[in-house]
Amino acid sequence: MKVLHVHTDLVGGGIERMMGTLAMHTHADEVGICWCPANHAEPFARDLHALEEAGVALHRIPPPFLSLRYAARLADALRRLRPDVLHLHGASVGVIGSFIGRTLRVPAIVYTEHLQHDRHAGWLQRAREMTCGIPNRTVYVSQRSFRLAVEEGPMAGIADRACVIHNGIDLSPFEAETDPGERAEVREQLELSEQTVAIGCVGLLWEAKGQEYLIRAMAEVERGDGELTLLLIGGGADEAHLRKLADDLSVGESTRFLGWRHDVPRVLRALDLYVQPSLTEGLPLAVVEAAAAGLPIVATDAGGIPEIITDGRDGLLVPSADPQALAGAMQTLLDDRSQALEFGEAAKHTAFERFSAEAMAERYMELYETLL
C-alpha cells in the first residue's frame, strides 16, 4: 500500500504536526508527504531528517500555492508517485486534491477536516460543500466538528462516508516521570527563578488561538508573593499586536515570546500551569501534550477541547473570548495547588489512555484498508 499525504506546509501548526506524526507511525509499504510552502517558513533540516529517518519520502512542490501551476504540479506528482491512498489535509488542498485525485483515478481519497467547517472563509466553505462528495471518506478530528458539519450542518449528504478519528501524539517524551533536576535545569535555561510561577501556551500567534484573551486575563490574575510569568511558545502574524497589548496592559515584562521551539515537551516540564484560550479548534495537539506532561490545564470549551479535558475532572473549561472567566479559572488553580496537581494527574491518564500516535495510526490504517 502506498500512502501519500498532501498539505501546504510541512511544519508550523497542529495540522502539520499531526500529518508528520501519522506518516511516521503508519505501517504501509510506502508513505510520503507532498507539500507546497504557503503560510509558514520552510522546514528546518532537522525536521526533514526526522521524517526521512522514519522512512517518510518527502516531495516538495515549489510555491505559489492556490494557482494553476500548483494544480498542474500536484497532478504531475500523483502521476509519478501513483499512490493507493491520497490523504488530503486542509480545506484548500482538500478541494484541489479531490478533483485531481478523482480525475487521475486514485483508488482511495481521504480528506481530514482539521477545523470546524464554519470557521473557514465563506468562499472556502462553499467550495468544500460543493466538493464534499468526492473523497471516499471525510474524517473529522472531533465529535463536535462532525456534529456541526454533518449532523446539524450542510454536509448531511456524506453522513455514510464520514467518521471521527481523534488526533494523537508521540507519547514517548512524556513516559518518564519529571525529574526535579531536569525541571530545575530547564527553568534555569529559561531564566525562571524558583519563586516564579510559569504559565505556558503553545500555538500559532493568530486571532483564532485567542492569546489576546490570555494576555488580558494575565492583567487580572493576582500575583501574590511570587512572580508570575507567561511563556508564549510559537510564532505568527499577531506577535507584534500581542506584544503591544501586553505592554499596554502593563504585563509586558511578565510576558515572554519564545518563538518556535523544537523541545516543547522539555519546556512543558518547566511550567506550573497550561492555558489554551482558543476561539476555535479541531482537536489541539498542544492540549494533548500538556495533558501528557501532567500539567493542570485551563482551556476554553472550543472545538474538540472538551473531548480532551472534562471540566472539573482533569482541568477547567471556560467560555471563549472571556478574559474574566479565564482569569478566574487560572486564579483557582494557582491558589489551590492540591487541586491543580490532581487535575494534572487525571489529564495525564486521559492522554495516555486515548491519544497516542499508535492508536491514531491504527484507526487510519483500518480506514485505508477498508477503502481499498
C-alpha positions in Angstrom: 0.0 0.0 0.0 1.3 3.4 -1.0 0.0 6.4 1.1 0.6 10.0 0.1 -0.2 12.9 2.5 -0.8 16.3 0.9 -0.8 19.7 2.6 0.6 23.1 2.1 3.3 23.4 4.7 5.4 20.7 6.3 5.9 22.4 9.7 4.0 25.1 11.5 0.8 24.3 13.4 -1.2 21.4 14.5 -2.1 20.2 11.0 1.5 19.8 10.0 2.4 18.1 13.2 -0.5 15.6 13.1 0.3 14.8 9.4 4.0 14.2 10.2 3.2 12.1 13.3 0.7 10.0 11.3 3.1 9.5 8.5 5.9 8.3 10.8 3.6 5.8 12.6 1.8 4.4 9.5 2.8 0.8 8.7 2.3 0.9 5.0 4.7 -0.2 2.2 5.4 3.4 1.2 4.5 6.6 3.0 5.1 10.1 1.6 4.3 13.7 2.2 3.8 16.2 -0.6 3.9 19.8 0.5 4.0 23.3 -1.0 5.1 26.2 1.3 2.2 28.7 1.7 1.7 30.1 5.2 4.8 29.1 7.3 8.5 29.1 6.9 10.4 26.4 5.2 11.1 23.4 7.4 14.4 23.1 9.3 16.8 20.4 8.2 16.3 18.5 11.5 12.5 18.2 10.7 13.2 16.8 7.3 15.8 14.5 8.6 13.5 13.1 11.3 10.8 12.3 8.8 13.3 10.7 6.4 14.8 8.7 9.2 11.4 7.3 9.9 11.1 6.2 6.3 8.8 9.0 5.0 9.5 10.1 1.5 9.3 13.9 1.0 8.1 15.6 -2.2 8.2 19.4 -2.3 6.2 21.4 -4.8 7.6 24.9 -5.3 5.2 27.8 -4.5 2.9 29.6 -5.3 0.0 27.7 -3.8 -3.6 28.4 -4.9 -2.5 28.7 -8.6 -3.0 26.7 -11.8 0.8 26.0 -11.6 0.3 24.2 -8.2 -2.6 22.1 -9.5 -0.5 21.0 -12.5 2.5 20.2 -10.4 0.4 18.2 -7.9 -1.1 16.3 -10.8 2.4 15.5 -12.1 3.4 14.3 -8.6 0.4 12.0 -8.4 1.1 10.5 -11.9 4.7 9.9 -10.9 4.1 8.5 -7.4 0.8 6.6 -8.1 -0.4 6.4 -4.5 -3.1 3.9 -3.5 -4.3 6.3 -0.8 -4.3 10.1 -1.3 -4.7 11.6 2.1 -5.6 15.4 2.0 -5.1 17.8 4.8 -6.5 21.4 4.9 -9.6 22.7 3.2 -7.9 24.3 0.1 -5.8 21.2 -0.5 -9.0 19.1 0.0 -10.8 20.9 -2.7 -8.0 20.9 -5.2 -6.6 17.5 -4.4 -10.0 15.8 -4.5 -10.6 17.0 -8.1 -7.1 15.9 -9.2 -7.3 12.6 -7.4 -10.6 11.7 -8.9 -9.5 12.7 -12.4 -6.4 10.5 -12.1 -8.5 7.7 -10.6 -6.6 7.3 -7.3 -8.1 4.2 -5.7 -8.9 5.9 -2.3 -9.1 9.6 -1.4 -9.3 10.6 2.3 -9.8 14.1 3.5 -9.2 15.1 7.1 -11.1 18.2 8.3 -8.9 19.7 11.0 -11.1 22.7 11.8 -14.7 23.4 12.3 -16.3 23.8 8.9 -18.0 27.1 9.7 -14.6 28.6 10.7 -13.3 28.6 7.1 -13.6 31.6 4.9 -17.0 31.8 3.2 -15.7 31.0 -0.3 -13.9 28.0 1.1 -16.9 26.7 3.0 -18.9 26.8 -0.3 -16.1 25.1 -2.2 -15.9 22.4 0.4 -19.7 21.9 0.3 -19.7 21.6 -3.5 -16.9 19.0 -3.5 -17.6 17.1 -0.3 -18.9 14.1 -2.2 -15.6 13.5 -4.0 -13.4 12.0 -1.2 -14.2 8.3 -0.4 -14.1 9.3 3.3 -14.1 12.5 5.2 -12.5 12.3 8.7 -13.3 14.8 11.4 -10.9 15.1 14.4 -13.6 15.8 17.0 -17.2 14.8 17.6 -18.2 18.4 17.7 -16.8 19.2 14.3 -18.6 16.1 12.9 -21.8 17.1 14.6 -21.8 20.7 13.4 -20.8 19.8 9.8 -22.7 16.6 9.2 -25.5 16.1 11.7 -26.5 19.7 12.0 -24.8 21.4 9.0 -24.5 21.4 5.3 -22.6 18.1 5.0 -25.5 15.8 5.7 -25.1 14.2 2.3 -21.8 12.5 3.3 -23.1 11.1 6.6 -22.4 7.5 5.4 -18.9 8.4 4.2 -17.7 10.4 7.3 -16.3 9.4 10.6 -14.3 10.7 13.6 -10.7 9.9 14.4 -9.1 11.8 17.2 -5.6 13.2 16.7 -2.8 11.5 18.6 0.8 12.4 19.6 4.0 10.6 20.2 3.8 9.9 23.9 7.4 8.6 24.4 8.8 12.0 25.5 6.3 12.0 28.4 6.6 8.4 29.6 9.2 9.1 32.3 8.3 11.0 35.4 9.5 14.5 35.5 12.9 14.6 37.2 13.2 17.6 39.6 16.8 18.1 38.5 15.8 18.4 34.8 12.9 20.7 35.7 15.3 23.0 37.6 17.8 22.9 34.6 15.1 23.8 32.1 13.8 26.6 34.3 17.3 28.0 34.7 17.8 28.0 31.0 14.5 29.8 30.6 15.6 32.3 33.3 12.8 31.4 35.7 13.6 31.7 39.4 12.4 29.2 42.0 9.7 31.6 43.1 8.4 32.2 39.6 5.0 30.7 38.7 5.3 29.8 35.0 2.2 29.7 32.8 2.5 28.4 29.2 0.6 28.4 26.0 1.7 26.7 22.7 0.4 27.6 19.3 0.3 29.9 16.3 0.1 33.5 17.3 -3.0 34.4 15.4 -6.6 35.5 16.3 -8.2 32.1 16.4 -5.9 30.9 19.1 -7.1 33.6 21.5 -3.8 34.6 23.0 -5.2 38.2 23.3 -7.6 37.0 25.9 -4.9 35.2 27.8 -2.8 38.3 28.0 -5.9 40.3 29.2 -6.5 37.6 31.8 -2.9 37.9 33.0 -3.6 41.5 33.8 -6.3 40.4 36.2 -4.7 37.5 37.9 -3.4 38.3 41.4 0.3 37.6 41.7 0.6 37.1 45.5 4.1 36.9 46.9 5.7 35.3 43.8 6.4 36.4 40.3 4.1 35.3 37.5 5.4 34.8 34.0 3.5 33.9 30.8 5.5 31.9 28.2 4.0 32.1 24.7 5.6 29.3 22.6 5.1 29.7 18.8 5.1 32.4 16.2 2.7 34.1 13.8 1.3 37.2 12.3 -0.2 38.5 15.6 3.1 38.7 17.5 3.5 42.5 17.2 -0.1 43.1 18.2 0.2 40.8 21.2 3.5 42.4 22.3 1.9 45.9 22.2 -1.2 44.6 24.0 0.9 43.2 26.8 2.8 46.5 27.1 -0.4 48.5 27.2 -1.8 46.3 30.0 1.4 46.5 32.0 2.2 42.8 31.7 4.8 43.2 29.0 7.7 42.4 31.4 6.0 39.2 32.6 5.0 38.0 29.1 7.7 36.3 27.1 7.6 35.3 23.5 9.8 32.2 23.0 9.1 31.6 19.3 9.0 28.2 17.7 10.8 25.5 19.8 11.9 22.0 18.9 11.8 21.0 22.6 8.2 21.7 23.6 7.9 18.5 25.8 11.0 19.7 27.6 9.7 23.2 28.0 6.4 21.9 29.4 8.4 20.4 32.3 9.2 23.9 33.5 5.6 25.0 33.6 3.2 25.2 36.6 0.0 25.8 34.6 -1.0 25.4 30.9 -3.7 27.6 29.3 -5.3 27.2 25.9 -7.5 30.3 25.2 -8.6 29.2 21.7 -11.7 30.7 19.9 -11.9 27.7 17.6 -10.2 24.4 17.4 -10.3 20.9 15.8 -8.6 18.7 18.4 -5.5 20.7 19.5 -2.3 18.7 19.9 -0.9 21.3 22.3 -3.6 20.5 24.8 -2.9 16.7 24.5 0.8 17.4 25.0 0.1 19.5 28.1 -2.1 16.7 29.4 0.5 14.1 28.7 3.0 16.2 30.6 0.7 16.1 33.7 0.1 19.8 33.8 -3.0 21.4 35.3 -4.9 22.9 32.4 -7.3 25.8 31.9 -8.8 25.9 28.4 -11.8 27.2 26.5 -14.6 24.9 25.5 -13.8 25.5 21.8 -13.9 22.7 19.2 -12.7 19.3 20.4 -11.1 20.6 23.6 -14.0 19.2 25.8 -13.2 15.8 24.3 -9.7 16.0 25.8 -10.4 17.9 29.1 -13.5 17.2 31.2 -14.4 20.3 33.2 -13.8 19.7 36.9 -12.2 16.3 36.4 -8.9 16.9 34.7 -8.9 20.6 34.1 -11.1 23.7 34.0 -13.0 24.9 30.9 -14.4 28.4 30.4 -16.2 30.1 27.5 -14.2 31.5 24.6 -13.3 35.2 24.4 -14.0 35.8 28.1 -10.8 37.0 29.9 -12.6 37.4 33.2 -13.6 33.7 33.2 -10.2 32.7 32.1 -8.5 34.7 34.8 -10.9 33.3 37.4 -10.1 29.7 36.4 -6.4 30.4 36.4 -6.6 32.0 39.8 -8.4 29.0 41.2 -5.7 26.6 40.2 -2.9 29.0 41.2 -4.4 29.3 44.7 -5.2 25.6 45.1 -2.1 23.7 44.2 -3.5 20.4 45.6 -6.4 20.6 43.2 -4.1 21.6 40.3 -1.9 18.5 40.9 -5.0 16.2 40.9 -6.2 17.7 37.6 -2.7 17.2 36.1 -2.6 13.5 37.1 -6.0 12.9 35.7 -5.2 14.7 32.5 -2.0 12.6 32.0 -4.1 9.4 32.5 -6.5 10.6 29.8 -3.8 11.5 27.3 -2.1 8.1 27.6 -5.3 6.2 27.5 -6.9 7.9 24.4 -4.5 10.0 22.4 -1.4 8.0 21.4 0.0 8.2 17.9 -0.2 4.5 17.6 -3.9 4.5 18.2 -4.5 7.2 15.7 -2.4 5.5 13.0 -4.1 2.2 13.6 -7.5 3.8 13.1 -6.3 5.4 9.8 -4.7 2.1 8.6 -8.0 0.3 9.2 -9.8 3.0 7.2 -7.3 2.8 4.3 -7.6 -1.0 4.1 -11.4 -0.8 4.2 -11.5 1.7 1.3 -9.1 -0.3 -0.8 
